[in-house]
Amino acid sequence: MAGSAQATQQVQTVMLNSQERARCADLFRQATPAQQKILRQISTGLAPRDIAIRQSISPETVYSHTKALLSLARNTWCIPSEEKIDFHFLFLKFGGYFDGTE
């Protein structure tokens, strides 16, 4: 019985991971090339200020792209507008997403 519960849990985990990857792929496809660059940097754990330095853009530009990405994330994950999300949300969702396949 325990083996069956573990197998069921493993299947559920795989399904959830698959759904999350599909959502990530959907958001990535909707993002502009500039937003995609910022998203890749966020996925590495860099802070917005460090992204600006690395990309040779202003911090305001990073925040603008991040705001647009968060709007896409709200739609993709069906997050209510009253729920606060920030670049950490993007890091959590995309931290393991870019593995050379995108």
N, C-alpha and C positions, 0 to 999 in steps of 0.2 A: 504494500500500500504506500509506503514512504517513497519508494522508487517512482511510483506513478505520480505522486504529488510533485516530486522534483522534476519529472519529465514535463508535466503540465506547466510548471513554473518556467522552465527553460523555453518552452514553446511560446508562452506569453511574453517572455522577455525578448525573444527574437522578433515576434510580431510588433511589439512596441518599438524596438530599435528600427525596424523596417519602416514603420509609420513616421518616426521622427526623421529618419534619413529622407523620406519622401517629402516631408514638410520643408526640410532644409533645402533640398533640391529645388522645390517650388519657389521658395523665397529667393534663392540664388539666381534662378532664371529671370525673375522679375526685376532684380536689381540692375542698375546701370553698371557699366564697366568700372567707373570710379567707385561706386558703392561696393562692388565686388572686391576691389582692392582693399578697401577699408575693412570689410567683413573678414577677409583673410587675415588681416593684421589683428583684429579683435579676437579671432579664433586662437591666436598664439598667446593671448593673455596680456598683450601690450595695453597700457593705459592710453587714453585718447591723446594726451600731450606727447607721449613717445611715438605714437603713430604719426602725428603731425610732423615731428622732427624727421622720422624715417622716410616719410613720403614727400618731404619738402613742401608741405602745404600748411596753411594756418590752422590753429586749433579750432577756429570757428568753422572751417570747411569740414573738419573731421566731425564736429558736433552736428553739422547740417546733414551729412551723409548718415551719421548714426541715427539721427531723428527719423530720416526717411526709412532706414532699415527697420527701426522699431515699429514704425507704422505698418510696414509690410508684415512684420512678425505678428502684430496684433491681429491682422486679417488672417494670416496663415494658421495661427494657433487659436483663433477665436477668443482672444483675450479681451475682456470688457474694458472700456475706456477708463473706468474708475480704478482699475488695477494698475499699480505702478510697476513699470519695467524699465530697465536701463541696459547699458552696454554689457553688464554682467549676465543678463539673460542671453544675449547673443553669444557670449563666451561659453556659457553652459551648453547651449544647443549646438554650437559649431566647433567646440573645442576639439573634438575628434573627427569632425566631418571631412576636412580636407586631407586626404591621404594620397594625393597625386592623381585622383581620378577625375577631378573637376577641371 
